[in-house]
Amino acid sequence: MTRRIAVVGAGMAAARFAQQTLAHAPVGEVQLTLFGHEPHAPYNRALLADVLTGRYRPESIALPTGGADIRHGCEVVALDPRARTLRTATGESVSYDTLVLATGANPVLPPIRNLHSTVGTGLKEGVHAFRTLADCVRLAEAAANATRAVVVGGGVLGVSAARALAALGLPVEIVHQAPHLMERHLDEEAGQTVRRALLAMGAAVYTENRARALHGAEGVTGLELAGGHVLDTDLVVLACGVRPRSALAKAAGLTVRRGVVVDDTLATSAPDVYAIGDCAEHRGTVHGLSGPAWEQADVLAGRLSGARPHAVHTGSRVLARLSAGAIEIAAFGDVTDADRDTDVLRLTDATRGSYKKLVMRDDRLVGAILVGDLATVGDLTHAYEREEPLPPDPLHLLTTQGAHQ
């Protein structure tokens, strides 16, 4: 008997799950349908900045789904786990045997005065989120006519957006509340290295600053900082993180905290309902990165396809990576050096704009940062993920000569 698997969402986690499930399930045993709110095929969200610069065409970042049935532009508005049905925005009721929630996350809108338009409910003209392919298309059109841009948020997405806008020739300024860029993943010295790289591209950075208000009636003309200084701009990009999209699950009675709560099998509190990716909260953690989302998708695909019926997800070793033209960054693990039980090795090359750092405990790697040169990232992540002993002279892991070719 064919099992009907419905996936709510058609993003990166959903595409990976579909591709892996249909690749391993016996032929004819699974009917898999993706319900996507966006009008596009699943795509690689990590490449949106490169679409913005024109390096990739929108259609070239599509992801494989293994032949799944994809319902584009088909928003799911209600779930009934007891009846095993879902309802779409058009009123259609669809039955399923197994449901997978891969609803992703929404961009966080910061508490900035005058953020929204005075007509309608959307953002003020000239203000853009940067989360979807549609956002990217609108931002590219706006950038072509803009004179100056401000990016609010200096995390991975903010740095990526600023780099892309600078590559388009726009003067760019980043406003970031934390003491240095990408503070969730980098130490201060690495953050300063990224700051200098952005400055060389024409992007200024204002750390320890908060955006307070937007100026302009219908269209934005400036962004006011908490201290009163106003940055002139006609284009503002919001890159302030994301929040799990879990309202659908909560309305259906599933357990939701920050995200949809799942166990090590990725099961939710309802029978035959699972959650993966940005919307899922596993062991108290919501990652919001593609690596953990794909790991979860692989585990669930292994279980539901029968290829690995006992597979479990025990957590992810998160790698934050940004490879954007002249700015290359990779960081993972514990990158602080406040622990007296750790040894730290740093290698800085101001001329080349590179910074490398290893954090070790005994002979094991517990964290690393690479900025400006990712030649050895493969060896480092391998040693970290497998908890392998490091060589007596770990300096070789920070040099190109030490990398496997």
N, C-alpha and C positions, 0 to 999 in steps of 0.2 A: 504494500500500500504506500502511495506517495505521501511524504510528509510535506505539509505546506508551512514554509517558514516565511514570516513577514518581518521585514526590517524597516523600522521607522527611522528614516534618515538615509541620506545617500552621500555622505561625506567620505573621508579617508578611512575611518574605521569600518564603515559599512561596506565600502568597496573591497577592502582587504578581506573581510569576513566572507563576502560572497565569492570572491575569487578562490580563496582557500577551501571553502566548503564544497563548491562545485567541482574543484579539481580532485577532491578525494572521496566524495560520496559516490556510491555505486550508481551507475546510470539509471535514471528513471525513479530513483528513490526520494529525491528532493525537488520540490518546486519552490524556488526562492524569488521573492519579490521585494524590491527596494522602493519605498515611498519617499520621494525627495521633494522638499519644499521649493528648492531652487529649480529654475527651468533648464538646468544644464546637466550633462552626464557628470558622474563623480570626477573630481579633479584633485590635483595635488596642491593643497592650500599653501604649503611651504614655498611654492614657486611664484606666488602672486606678485612679489616685488619684482621678479624678473619679467613677468608679464607687463607690469607697469612701465618698465624701462624699454620694452620692446624686444628683449632678448628672446622671449618665447611668445608665440601666438596663443590665444586662449585655448584653442582646440588641441594644442600640442601637450597640454599638461593633464589631459584626461587619464583616468586610471582604469585598469582592466577590472572587470567584474565577473569574468568567467562565464558569460552568457546569461547572467541573471536578468529577469524581467525588471526593467527600471521604469517607474511611473514618475516622469518628470513633472514638476510643478503641481504635485499632488500632496497637499498638506493634510496630515492626520490631525484631527482636532479632538478626538476622544477615544478612550480605550475602555473595553469591558473585559477584564481578565477572566471573570467567571463564565461569561458566554463565549469567550475566546473570539472576540470580534473587535474590529477597529472601525472608526467612522472618519471619512474624509470631509474636506471643506465643502464638497459638492453634495454631501448627504449620502454618499455611497457607503454601505456597510460591507465589510470584507471579513470573512472568517479565516482563522488560522489555526494551526496545531501548535506552533511554537512562535513566540514573538521575541524579537531582538530590538532593544532600544539603542539607537546610535544617533541620538538627537543633537549631539554636539554641544556647543556653548554659544552664548551671545556676548558681544562686546560690552564691556563695562563703560557706561557713560559717566564721566566725572562730574562732581557737583560744581559746575561753572555757571554763573549767572548769564542769562541771555543766550543759552545754548540752542534753544529751539526757535523756530520761526514763529513770527506773530500771526501768520496765517497758516492754518493746518497744524498737524502734530509732528511734522518732521523736524530735522535739524535745520538750523539757519543756513541760508545759502552760502556756500563756500566752506562748510564744515562737513567732514567726511569720517565715517568709520572705515576700517580697513580689515574686513574679515572675509568677504565673499568675492567671487568673480565679478558680480555686478558692482560691488563697491569699487573694485579695481578699475573697471571700465569707466565709471563715473569720475573717479579720481584722475585717470589719465586725461579725460576730456577737460576737466577743470585745470589741471596742471599746464595744459597747452596754452591757456589764456591767463594764467596767474602771474603775478610779479614777485611775490614772496610767500614762503610757506613756513608754518610752525607746526611741529609735531609735539603733541602732548603725551609724554610717556617715553622713558628711555630704556625699556626692556628689550627683549629680542625683537619684537615686532616694531617698536619705535625706531630702533637702530636700523632695521631693514628698510623701513619706509623712508627714513631720512636719507639713507644712502641712495635709494632709488630716485627720490626727488632731486637730490643733488646731481645725480647722473644725467637727469633731464635738463640740467642747466639752471635750476631754480636756486636762489639763495634760500637756505634752510636754517631754522633754529629749532633746537630741541629743548623743551621744558620738562624737567624731571625732579620729583620731590626728594629722591634719595641723595645721599652724598656723592654717589658715582653711578655711572651707567651700568645696567644689567646687574644690579647688586644681588639679585637672587642666585646668580651663577658665577660672578667674578669678584675678585678682591679689588681693593682700591687701585693698586698699581695697574692691574689689567684694565680696569675701567678707564684709567687715565690714558692708557695706550690706545684704546678704542676712541677716546675723545680726540686725541691728536690725529688719528687717521681720518675721522670725520671732518675735523678742521681743515685738513689738507685737501679735502674734497669740496670745501666751501660750506660746511655745516657747522654752525656755532652751537654750543651746548651750555644751558643754564641749569646746573644741578642745585639741589637744595632750594628749589623755587617751586611754587605752586601756582597754577593757573586759577585766577579768581573770577574773571568775567570776560565776555566778548563784547567788543564795541561794534557799532554799526546797526542800522535799522533793519533792513531786509537782508542785506549781505554783510558778511563779516569784514571789518576794516582794521581790526586790531585785537590783540589779546592782552589783557591786563594781568600782571602778576600780583601776588599777594602783597608785595611791598609797594605797589602803586605804579611801577614802571610799565609802560605799554609798548608791546612789540607790534609794529605795523605789519599787517599781513592781510591778504585776501584769500588765503587758503589755510585751513586748519585740519590736521589729521589727528584723530583720537586713537591712541594706542595704549590704553590704560588697563590691559588685561581682559580676561573673559570670565564669564560666570556660567556654570553648567545649566543647560536648558532642561529643566526637570519638572516644569509645571504640568505637563501632560501626565507624567508618572504620578505626581502628587495627587492630581485630581482623580486618578484611577485607584487611589488608596494604597499605592506602593510606599514603602519606607523611603523617605527622602531626608537627608540632612543637608550638607552642601551639595551633594549630587545624589543620584539614585544609588542606594546602598546595595552592594553585591558582596557575595562571599567568594571563596577561592575558585568556585566553579563558574563565576560570573552570573550566578542566579540572583534574582531579586527576591522580594518577599512574597511574590505571587507565583503560583505553579506555572512552569514552562514559559516564564518571562525572564529574559536576560538583559543585561545592559553592558555596553562596552564604550570605550573612548572617553571623550571630554565630559560626557554627562554622567559617567559612572564614578562612584566613590567606593574605593576598595581599601579596607583596613584604615579608614579615616583619611585617605589621601585621594585628591583629585589632581591629576597631572596636567592636563591641558596641553600635552605635547604628542607629536605623531608617533614617536617610538613606543611609549607605553600603550597607546591605542592599538597599534599593530600587534604588539605582543598579546594583548587581550583578545584581539580578533583571531589570532592564530590558535590560542588555547580553545576558544569557544568553537571555532571551525573544526578543530581536531575532535572535540567531544561530539558535536552534532553530526558530523560526517561519518563518525565511527572509526576514523583513522587513528585517533588517540582518545579512546573513550574515558580514560582515567586522567587526562591532562588537567592540571590545576594551575592557577595563577597565584603565585605567592608574593608578587611585588615586582617592581621594575627598578633597574639601575639606570637612572635618567641621564641621558646625554643631551645637553643643550648645544646645538650646532647652528652656526650661521656662516654660510659661504656666499658672500655678496661682493663680487668684484674685488676691489682692493682690501676689503675687510673680511678676514677669515677668523672665526672664533669657534672653539670647542671647549666645553667644560663639563666635568662630571664629578660626582662624589663630594666629599667634604673638602672644600678648598680653603678653609680657614686654617690658621696656624696658631690658634690660641691654646690648643691641647699640648701640654708638656710632654706627652707620650709620643708625639709625632716628630718626624724629621722633615725639613722642607728644603727643596732644591730649586733655585731660581736661575733662569738664564735670560738676560735682557739684552736686546740689540736695538738701541735707539736709532741707529742709522737705517736699519731695515724696518723699524716699527714693529718689532716682534717682542713678545713676552711669553715665557714658558715657566710653568711651576708644577712641581710634583710634591704631593703631601704623602708621606710614608709612615706606617706604623710597623715597627720591627722590619721585616723584609717584604711587606705587602704594600701595594699602592692603594690608598684610600681616597685620593682625589687628584685632579689635574686640571690645569688651565693651559690652553694654547691660544695665542693671539698672533695673527700675522703669518703663521707658518704651521700648516696642519700635516706636514709630511709624515710625522710619526704617530698620528692619532690612531691609526689602526692597531699598532703594537701596544699602545697605552690602553686602549679600551679592551683589548684582548686580555692583557694582564689584570686589569681591574675586574672585568666580568668573571673571569675564571679564578680570581684570587690566587694567582700564581706567584711564587717567590720572584723577586726582582734580582737582576744580576748584581754582582758585588759593586760594579760601577754604574749606577743608574743614569749617569750623565749621557750615556749612549742613547737612552730612550728619548732624549730631547734634541738630538742632532739628526740631520738628514742621513748621515752615514750610518746611523743605527737603525734606520727604518728598513723594513723588508721591502724589496723592490718587486 
